[in-house]
Amino acid sequence: MVPHLPDHIGDLHPPLLVAGPKMSWGIFDFNTHEPTDFDANSGHFQSLAGHRYLVVVRAQDDRGVQKMTLEGSGNFQCATNPDEHGVEFQAPHPLPASILHHEFNNSGVAPTLQELVVIMNPDIGAFEYDKLSCGFHHFGGTPGELEYFAFDGLMTFSATSENTLGFTSSASLTTSPQP
């Protein structure tokens, strides 16, 4: 016996993709005026001492980007700025430094493309590798607590994004100074 097939099965819908937003990175070197793009998790760029960089993470999703986060951290060789006599002090061991956690949350109609930019004072929108503070420390031989700044090390930027359906993606980018 052959079962009776219906005349009409219904509208065919494409399967729902279970994926978060597509993510990528953009780096702009203010000194050389060169932009560089990286995929979500294959980025590694050499930073140059004294250069200013704009670090942008992008998330794109046809259903809309609902939430994004961005932060960065690493361990660095650090030194103080030279004082009025040209004397500077170097930390005896690597020190941690980080870029504050940034977050975008959308409460209305979610955009299909969203970007977050690393923000470092004093220049809004710019990350200055050699101005990244490693904090205030007092090491033997220094005249008290001094602020130390990164000059050599490895930083990892981490980002996440979420679409309006709640699916998430993540991305990472590393930077290290020229050897």
N, C-alpha and C positions, 0 to 999 in steps of 0.2 A: 504494500500500500504506500502510495506517494502522498506525503503531507501536502496539504493545500497551502500554497505560498500567497502571501498578501499581494495585492496589486501595487501597493505603494509602501515602501519601507520607511520613508520620511526623509527629511532634508539631511544631507550629509554635511557634517561639520568636520573641519580639520581637527586633529587631536590637539589638546591643550599642551603646549610646551611647558615642561616643569623646569624652568631656568630663571635665574635672576638676570638683572641688567648686564649688558655688555660693558666691560670696563676697559679703560686705557689710561695712559699717563702722557703728559706733555711737559717738557722741560724747556725753558727759555733762558739762555745765558745773556744777561744784559751787557756784558763786556764785549762779547763777540757778535751779538745780535743773531745767534744761531738757535733755531728751534729744533728740538728732537722729540720724536714720538716713540712710545714703547707700548707693547701689548700689556695686558693686565699683570702677568707674572713673569715676564722675561726681561724686565728692565734692570740694567746696571749701567750707571754712567760714572765717568771719572770727573770729579769736580776739581777745580783749580783754586788754589789759595788766593783770596782777595776778590774772587768773582762773585757776582750776585746772580742768583738763580730764582726763577719763578717756577714753582712746582705745582702742576694742576692734575687732579684726578678727574676723569670723566666717567659718567655712567649714562647709558642710553638704553631705553626700553620703550617699545611701542605702547605698552600698557601704562606707562608713566613711572617715574622714579619718585618713590615716596620718602626715602630716607637715605642719607649718606653720612659716613664718618671718615675722618682722616687724622692721622697722627704720625709722629716719627720719633725714633729714639736710637741711641747708639752709645758707644764708649770711645773716648777720644784722648789723645795727647793734648794737654791744655797748658796755656801760659797766660800770664797777666799781660795787660797792655803796658808798654814802657812808661815809667814814671817821668818826672820832669828832668831827670838826669840820664834818661835812656836805659835805665835798669829794668829788666823784666825777670820774672820768676817762672820756672816751669814746674808743673806738678810732678811729683816723683813716680806716679803711676797713672794709668788711664782713669778718666772720670766720666761718669754718665752725664748725658745731656739729652734733652727731648724737646720736641715741638708740641705745644699744647693740643689737646684733643679738640677737633673742630667737628661740628655736626650740623646737618641740614635736615629739618623735619618739615614735611609739607602737610598742611591741614586742609587745603582746598583741592583744586584740580591739579593733579600731579603733572609736572612737565615731562616730556619724552626725552629730553636731554638735560642733564644737570652737571655742573662743574663745581668743585671745591678747590680753593687755592690755599697754599700754605701762607700763613700770615705771621710775619715776624716784625716786631718793633725794631727800629723806628720806621722802616719803610713798609707800609701796608701792601701786602701782595708779594713781597720779596723775601726770599730765604737767603741770608748771607751766611755762608758756611763759616767764615772766620769771625763772625759776630755771635755765634751760638754760645750762650753762657753755659759754663759747666758749674756755676754756683760760686759761692764765697767759701774760701777755705783758709786755714792757717797751717802752713807746713813749717818745719824747722828752718830757721834762717830768714823767714819773711818778717816784715815789720808789723804783723797783725793779720787780720782777716782781709784777704784780697779776692777780687773777682777774677776767675779764670775763664778763658775763651778757647774753644776748639780750634786746633790747627791741623790735626791729622787724625783719621779714624774712619770708621764705617758707620753709616746711618741706614736704617731701614724705615721706609715709609710704609704704612699699612692703611688700607682703606676697605670699607664695606659699602654695599648699596643694597637697597631693597625695593622691589617694584610694588605696585598697588595690590598684587595678589599675595604678597608676603614672601615671595621667593627672593633669596639673597645671593649675592656674589661677593667675592673678595679679590683684592689685588695687592701686590707688594712691589716695591721699587727699592733698590739699594744704591747708595752712592759711596764712593771712596775717593780720596784725593789721588792726584797723579803720583806715581811711584818716584 
